[in-house]
Amino acid sequence: MHSDTGDLYRAFAEREARGNSASYQDLAERVAGDEQLLAMLDGLPTAKRQPNLLFGAVRHLGGPVTAGWPAFRDWVAGHWDETSATMLVRRTQTNEAGRCATLLPLLATLPQPLALIEVGASAGLCLYPDRYRYRYLSADGASAVVAEFGAAASPVTLDCTVSGPVPLPASLQERLPEVVWRAGIDLNPLDVRAEEDMRWLESLVWPEQTHRLERLRGAVRVARAAPPLLVRGDLNETVRELVAQAPAGATPVVFHSAVLAYLPPQAREEFAATVRELPGHWISNEALPVLPTVTRRLPRPAPAGSGLFALALDERPVAFTGPHGQSLDWFGTALG
Ligand SMILES: C[S@@+](CC[C@H](N)C(=O)[O-])C[C@H]1O[C@@H](n2cnc3c(N)ncnc32)[C@H](O)[C@@H]1O
């Protein structure tokens, strides 16, 4: 029997997990072929059937995700009440500080100082681009360090492979962008001081990606030192009000990554119309079809099935980015 949920897991295995997580690729392929598990998932609302949510919930509850299919399947079947309850209360809120490496070159071009307003902020870990260390590496296979910026003492070093004429001015060695105000909006803000919330964020990191787990823990330490202002709410209902609170004299920058895909197309359009009218600048870093005004202006198509995001300043695309901030392929778009 054909199942949309099966297609969802098959697509996840192929497009997202392949090359990144052998265990999730295998589990997702097997879920796609398991009629009983699919029927259990289909008992949940559509938005709650996602592979990342299922695997994250199993990890969160201490279930096995790297011990092979039989162990995973038996565990899920035997713990479906807890698993489905966790899937119902939690969201896929993966918070990836690594994305700051793709934002930094744009933030550096804007009039300083900055007031950052992140919509869909999760725990707000992308609100600290001034507190991380950056290592930009050549994409030619040798991975030579092209540029390094940021405080040597930061517990977080973000590696990013670069190609194309990425603006990485030497002045960044002296000074990272100056952030004088940071605020975020989320339907469910996570609190960096709450152990259970941080355990959930850790459960969302894929098992083989231990470097991402270390990065997450370091970024949580950074945020805990001065937790961000996070507002609970829908981005369309709250963004205007939050931007209005930004201090005078700072450039308001509304930004988001891996967020708009969660909104229906009409809500995305509503958001775009609102942000166009706000003061300051708008940085978007989203999967390719999500913002049509950006996608339409891309100078070239992304390699098929690459999963790359499009980075744009005020709807002008400037680069393709790795979805976790691991790469930056700059187009050469004139800034300013
Ligand atoms: C995949 S996470 C990305 C988090 C962060 N932007 C990052 O790049 O690490 C998406 C976040 O968007 C939030 N979100 C989804 N729809 C939203 C909405 N309509 N209003 C506010 N937040 C939303 C989710 O709760 C979640 O925390």
The ligand as a MOL file (V3000), in Angstrom:
LIG
                    3D

  0  0  0     0  0            999 V3000
M  V30 BEGIN CTAB
M  V30 COUNTS 27 29 0 0 0
M  V30 BEGIN ATOM
M  V30 1 C 14.9840 24.0470 12.6000 0
M  V30 2 S 14.8040 25.2360 13.8760 0 CHG=1
M  V30 3 C 16.0550 26.4130 13.4050 0
M  V30 4 C 16.5510 27.2030 14.5900 0
M  V30 5 C 17.5820 28.3010 14.2740 0
M  V30 6 N 17.0320 29.2790 13.3520 0
M  V30 7 C 18.8790 27.7500 13.7140 0
M  V30 8 O 19.1830 28.0470 12.5470 0
M  V30 9 O 19.5940 27.0390 14.4130 0 CHG=-1
M  V30 10 C 13.2880 26.0890 13.4080 0
M  V30 11 C 12.6930 26.9020 14.5480 0
M  V30 12 O 11.6310 27.7170 14.0150 0
M  V30 13 C 10.5800 27.7620 14.9500 0
M  V30 14 N 9.3450 28.1440 14.2460 0
M  V30 15 C 8.6850 27.4280 13.2940 0
M  V30 16 N 7.5990 28.1080 12.8700 0
M  V30 17 C 7.5710 29.2800 13.5770 0
M  V30 18 C 6.6730 30.4010 13.6050 0
M  V30 19 N 5.5970 30.4450 12.8200 0
M  V30 20 N 6.9450 31.4210 14.4390 0
M  V30 21 C 8.0460 31.3820 15.2490 0
M  V30 22 N 8.9220 30.3310 15.2660 0
M  V30 23 C 8.6860 29.2950 14.4450 0
M  V30 24 C 10.5750 26.3570 15.5250 0
M  V30 25 O 9.9020 26.3170 16.7830 0
M  V30 26 C 12.0680 26.0660 15.6550 0
M  V30 27 O 12.5940 26.4370 16.8910 0
M  V30 END ATOM
M  V30 BEGIN BOND
M  V30 1 1 1 2
M  V30 2 1 2 3
M  V30 3 1 2 10
M  V30 4 1 3 4
M  V30 5 1 4 5
M  V30 6 1 5 6
M  V30 7 1 5 7
M  V30 8 2 7 8
M  V30 9 1 7 9
M  V30 10 1 10 11
M  V30 11 1 11 12
M  V30 12 1 11 26
M  V30 13 1 12 13
M  V30 14 1 13 14
M  V30 15 1 13 24
M  V30 16 1 14 15
M  V30 17 1 14 23
M  V30 18 2 15 16
M  V30 19 1 16 17
M  V30 20 1 17 18
M  V30 21 2 17 23
M  V30 22 1 18 19
M  V30 23 2 18 20
M  V30 24 1 20 21
M  V30 25 2 21 22
M  V30 26 1 22 23
M  V30 27 1 24 25
M  V30 28 1 24 26
M  V30 29 1 26 27
M  V30 END BOND
M  V30 END CTAB
M  END
